[in-house]
Amino acid sequence: MRLALLLLLALPSGCSHPLDESVAPAADSATPRPAPAASSSADAPGSPPATGTAEAEIDPRLAPLIAAAFRDYKPWGRVDDELRWAPWLCRMPLPGRVRMSAAEDGGHARKLYSVFAKHRDRYPLAEGQAPVAQPVGQVLVKESFVPELVDDGAAAALPGAGATPPDAADHFDPILRDGDRVYRASRLAGAYVVLKLAPDTPGTDAGWVYGTVTPAGEVTSAGRVASCMGCHVSARHERVFGLAPAPSAAP
């Protein structure tokens, strides 16, 4: 009897399914991993965007979606590029313009950025307008740039917002004036991605997936990223904020 009991205790358990096995995002059996506790660390200039967590939050089921968004987003166009709008303006349309985050701390603090949207017609261009529902399949990619401070002498010689030629592949003005300072969006620091799946997709925030990507395309977070969710849950347009008014460009 004692020998039989020892043999029973020595047998392996019946659960041999690896906890980190990659499964399809819509798999009913998928169980999201708990998110690590958030931290308040900010990005260093030129570093990939931090997730604001103590350790990487990467859901292997969802990371390929973040990688694909970063690979494909450029042809979608910047959400504020007027050259892609219907010609109703009584002036020359302006290109997309670099903006500065209003956040004073956290991962987005004082960052220069520009936003692309897969479904540009559903992206809210005014922060205070009535809520705009976002379709399943919406993908937003927020480019984050290393800010380059331009000295006073050079700032006067910088081109204005209308200097982007109409036939340019990317209509973008990288110059921003913030008070008495002028910044140029120099090199890409990384990108933030937000996309919407079906609301009942396991491991998502009611269908929303968040992620960060380095300039080289390495996914550094994907899924229910705690630092992203804590902010986007208060957004007016589901999990989308819309754009604040554009700042003045340098003369």
N, C-alpha and C positions, 0 to 999 in steps of 0.2 A: 504493500500500500504506500509506504514511504517512497519507494523507488518510482512508482507511477506518478506520484505528486511532483517529484523533482523533474521528471520528464515533461510533464505538462507545463511547468513553469519555464522550462528551457525552450519551448516552442516559440517561433516568431509570431508577433501579433498578426491578425488578419488584415490590418490596414497597411498596405504597401504603396498606396498612391502618393507620389511626391507632392509636397505642398506647393512647390514653385513651378509645377508643370504648366506650360503655356497652353491655353485653351481659347476657343473662339469667344469674342466679346459677348455674344448673345447666348452662350451656353447656360442652360437653366441651372446646372449643377455648380457653376462657378461661385466661389465665395470670396468677396473682396478682402484683401489683407488690411489690417488696421493701420491707419496712418500714424507715422511717428509724431512726436510732439514738435510743435513749431518753435523756431528760434528767431531772433531778431537780427541775424547777420545780414549785412548788405553786400552787394557785389563790389569787388575791386574793379577799377577801370580796366577794360579789356578782357576781363574774365567772362566765362560763360555765365548766363543768368542763373543765380541761385534760386533754389526752390523755397528757401526760408525754413528748411527743416534740418533737424540734427543729422539725418542720414538720408540718402537718396530714396525717393518714393517712385519706384518704377514698376508699374503693373505690366508684366511681359505680354499680356493679351492686348494691351492698348498702345504700347510703345510703337508698333509698326504704323499705327494711324497717325501718330505725332510725326514720325519720320517722313511719311508720305506727304503730309501737309507742308512740311518745310521744303520738300523736294519740288512740289508742284505750285506753290503759291504765287510766284512772280507774275504769270500771265493774268491773274484775276484782276489786278490793278489796285491802286491805293484808293481807299474809300472816299477821300476828299479831292481826288483828281478831277477837276471840272472838265477837262478835255474828254472825259468819258461820259459826261452827262449829255442830255438832250440840249440843243442850242437855243435856249430861251434867254440867255443872259444878254444884256445890252452893253457888254464890254468883253475884252479878251478873257477867255477862261483861264483860270490859274491852275498851276500844277499842284500836286500833293505837296504839303508843307510839313517840315519837321516840327514836332511839338515837344513841349517839356512836361513831364508828369507833374501833377500838382501835389503828389505825395511828398511829405516832408521826411518820412522815415520808412523803413522796410525795403523790400526788394526793388520797388519801382521808384524810390526816392530820387527826384530831380533828374530823371532819365530823359534823354532825347529819344523820340520814337516816331514810328509811322505805322499805320494799320492797313492791312489787306483783308478783303473778305471774298469768299467764294461766291456768296449770293449778295452782291453789292446792293441790289434793290431792296433788300430787307434790313440793311444795316442802318441803325438810327443815326442821322447826322446831327441832331440837336439833342443835347443831354436832357433838356427839360420837356420835350414833347411827350404826347401820349404814348404809353407803352406799346412797343412794336414786337409782336410775336416772332420768334426766330424758327425757321423751318428745320426739320430733321435733315441733316446733311450740311447745315451751316458750318463753316470753318473760318476762324479768324486767326491771322498771323500778325503779331505785333513785333516789328523790327525794333531792336534796341541798339543805339549807337554810342560809341565812345565820343563824348563831347570834346571838341577842340576849341579852346578859348582864343578868339582872334583879337590881336592888339588894335588899338584905336586907329593907327595909321593904315593898317591893312583893311580894316572894316569898311572904311569909306570907299574903297575900290571894289568891294564885292558886288556881284550882280544882284539885281532885284528879283522879286518873285516871278516876274514875267520873262526872265531871261532864258528859261528852258525852251529850246526850239520845238515847234509844234510837231515835227516829225521824229522827235526823240523816242527811243524805245520805252524809256521810263520817264514820265513827267513828274519831276521831283525837285523841289527847292530845299537844299540842305542847310540853309542859313536861318538862324533864329536870333532875334534881339530880345533880351530879358533885362529890362531896366537900362542901365548904362553899359551892359555887357553884350557882346555878340559872340555867338557860338556857331560852330560848323559841325554838322553830323559827319564825323570822319569815317572810321571803319566800323563795320558791324560787330557789335559785342555779343550778339546772340539773338534768339527769338523766343517769344512766348506764344503758345498755341492754345486756342480754346475751340472745341468742336462739339457738335450736338449729334448724339445717336438717339435711338428710340428711348423714351423716358424710363422704360422698364429694363434697360440693359444693366445686368449685374456689374457691380464695381464702378458705377458712375454716379455723378451727382445729379439725380433725376434726368439722366441722359447726357449730361455735360461731362466732358473729359478735358483735363488740363495737362499741359506739358511745357517743358523748356528744352531748347536745343542750342548747341554751341554753333559758332559760325561754320565749323567743319561738318555739321550735320549729326553730331552725336546727341542722342536723346539723354538728357540728364534727369528728367522726371516725367512721369506719365500716369494718368489716372485720377484718383481722388486726392489731389495734392492739397494738403491741409492749408498751407499759406494762401493759395489761390482761392480755395473755396470760402475761406473766412472773409474774403473781401467781395467776391463776385456774388455771394448769396444776397447781398443788398442792392444789386444792380437793378435799375428800373425796367430794363427790357429783358426779362428773364435773367440770364447771367451776363448780359451785355450792357455796357455803360453808355455807349455812343460817344461822340466827340464833343469836347468843349470848344468854344470859339477859338479860331486860329490866332496865334500871336502875330505881331507885326514882324515882317521880314526886314532884313537890313536894307538900307537904301542902296 
